[in-house]
Amino acid sequence: MLNLIAQIALGRKFIEQLILPTLDRAEQLVAEKKIIAGGLASGRISPRFIVEADSPTEVDRILFSIPLWPAAETKVTPLVSFAERRSRVQEVLKSLSAATRK
């Protein structure tokens, strides 16, 4: 019985000290327009979100500000906008076209 009570106390502490503060911080980052989309994977303690940042350092600061961060595995995937990708692909196509004309 004592083991069950200890597990319940640990679960409560985890929720109070990590989960709820993480949700509060995420909602604050949404209000600040730093998180532009996101949520939690169903049934998991696994936040997923898209961050608006000007640099990798800013992304790092945002991640460090999330209470769950020290206990979570983090994966950052930089994205390129569709317009940026279109521009780059058109440049490559132009170069390829010029190379085949020679």
LINZI-V483349 format. One record per backbone hydrogen bond with DSSP energy under -0.5 kcal/mol. CO is the residue of the C=O (numbers start at 1). NH is the residue of the N-H. Records with the same first field share a line. If there is no record, write none. Layout:
CO->NH ; NH
This chain:
1->5
2->6
3->7
4->8
5->9
6->10
7->11
8->12
9->13
10->14
11->15
12->16
13->17
14->18 ; 19
15->20
18->22
19->23
20->24
21->25
22->26
23->27
24->28
25->29
26->30
27->31
28->32
29->34 ; 35
30->33
34->36 ; 52
37->50
39->48
41->44
44->46
46->41
48->39
49->51
50->36 ; 37
51->53
55->59
56->60
57->61
58->62
59->63
60->64
61->65
62->65
63->66
65->67
66->69
68->71 ; 72
69->72
76->78
81->85
82->86
83->87
84->88
85->89
86->90
87->91
88->92
89->93
90->94
91->95
92->96
93->97
94->98
95->99
96->100
97->101
98->102
99->102
